[in-house]
């Protein structure tokens, strides 16, 4: 199985490392696309394949993880509209980008929305996720395996719960530090 990671920033790297550490895939089964040369060079040290072009991921991977900042979603995904093969699972970690918008941007129905958190860096994260109705059980299992490589996973049936998890993951640590300081 080949896994594509679109965006080699912090979370893209965390996911790649988790997949390798848990031996979900071999290094040559991961292809990371990032426009920044320094990031590609850093990720290549893990033994994964790297590319500058996001289009290189399409058709070359059975699972495409979208790890870009949500404000860049349209810019990064619109050029891929209609290019993702029907059998490819797309997993997004973009906060606030709902399933319908993701599906519309890509012209693709087999999409999963997720919210991993930073403790995934040490295999102790919790990823809350939801799959679109078009995602078959086999691909849901693949998503679950990927998320379990970073820690625990919780599948939800209501996208509103994902938004709540995003809010807690994003602001929870700041709230704790605020309380500790006062």
N, C-alpha and C positions, 0 to 999 in steps of 0.2 A: 504494500500500500504506500502510495506517495502522498505526502501532505505538503500543501503550499501554505506559506505564511506571507500575507500581504501586509508589510510593515514590520521592519526589524528593530523597532524601538524597545522600550523596557519590557512591555508585556509580550511582544513577539518573541523576544529573546528568552523570557521566562518560560513560555510555552515550549519553545524548541528545546531548552535545557531539560525541562520536565519530561518531555517525550523521550529524550535520549537517556536520562538517568533511570527512568522506569522501564527502559528497553521496549517501549511500545513500537518504535521503528529504529532502523539503522540510520546513521548520519546521512548517507547518500539518498535516503528516502524523504528527506526534507529539503524543500526548495524555498528560499526566502527572497522576496522581492523588496528592495528598498532603494530609493533614489540617491541615498547618501553613501558615497564611496567608503568612508571611514566605517560606517555601520556594516556594510557588506564585508569589509576586510575583517572586522571583529567577529562577525558571525561565522565567517569561513574558518576561523580558528577552531570552531566546534566540530568541523568536518562536514558541515551541511553545505549544500550547493546554494549559491547566491546568484542573483540577477538584478539588473537595474530595472527591467521591464516587467510590469505587472501582468502583461499579456502572456508572458512566458509561463505563468502559473496555470492558465486556462488550457484544459485538455491534457496537461502533464501531471495533474494531481487528482486524486479521488475525493479529497477533502481540501477545501480552501478556507483558511482562517483569516478573517479580516481584522487586522490589528492596527488600524489607523485611527487618528483622532476623529471624533464625530464631526467636527466642523469641516473636515476634509472629505467626508463621505461622498458627496456628489461629485467632486472633482476627481477622486480616485476611482470610483465605481462606475460612473456614467460611461467611460470609454469601454467598459467590459459588458455593457448592456447587450443581451442576446447571445453572448459568446460562451457562457458557462454551460457545459454539457448537462443534460437533464439528470444524469446519474451522479453528478458531483454534488456533495454536501457542502453547503456554505455555512460557516459558523462566524458570527460577528461578536466581537467584544466591545463594540462601540456603544458607550452609554447614551441613552436617549434616542437611539435609532431603532424604531419599532419594526416588527416583522414585515408589515405591509409596505413600509417605505423601502426597506432593504430589498424585498422581492421586486418592487417596482423599479428601483434603481438598476438592478441587475437583469430584470426580465427573466427571473428564475424563481421557482417555487419552493425548492427544497432548502429552506433556510432555517437556521437556529440562531436565536439571540441569547447571549450569555453575559454574565457579569462576574468574572473572576476577581479575586482581590490579591493584594501584594503578598500575603503570607504564602501564596502559591510558589514564591521564590524558594521557599524551603520545604515544599511539599505539604504545607499545612493550611493551604487556602480552602476557601469554600466558594464554589461556583454555582450560582443560581442560574437556571437556564430554562428556555422554553422553545419547543420546536413548532414550526408551522404544521398545519394539518397535512400538508403534502409530503412530509418527511416520513418515509417508511420505517418500520421497526429496526431493520438492519442498520440504517443510518443513525437512528436514535442510539443504538448500542455503540456505534463508533463515537458519537459525541460524548456519551457517558464515559467511555474508556479514556478519551482525551482529557476530559475534565478530572477524572480520578487520578490521572498522572500528576495533577497539581494539588491533590488533597481530596476533600469531600465534594460531592455534587448534589444539588437538589433541583429536581425538575418540577416546575410549576405549570399549572394549567391556565393561569390568569396573568396576562402581561402586566397588569397593574402591580402584581407582587414583584415582578422584575424591577419595575421603577422604584419600588420601596427599597429593595435590596441595594439598588444603585445608590440611593440617597444615604442609606446607612453605611455602606462601604466607603463612600466618598467623604462623608462628613463625620462619621463615627470617631475616627482617630483624633480629628481636630477637636471634637467635643470633649473627649477624655483629657486631652492636653489643656484645654480651657479650664476644666474643673480642677485639674491638678495644680494649675497656676494660681487659682483663687482660693 
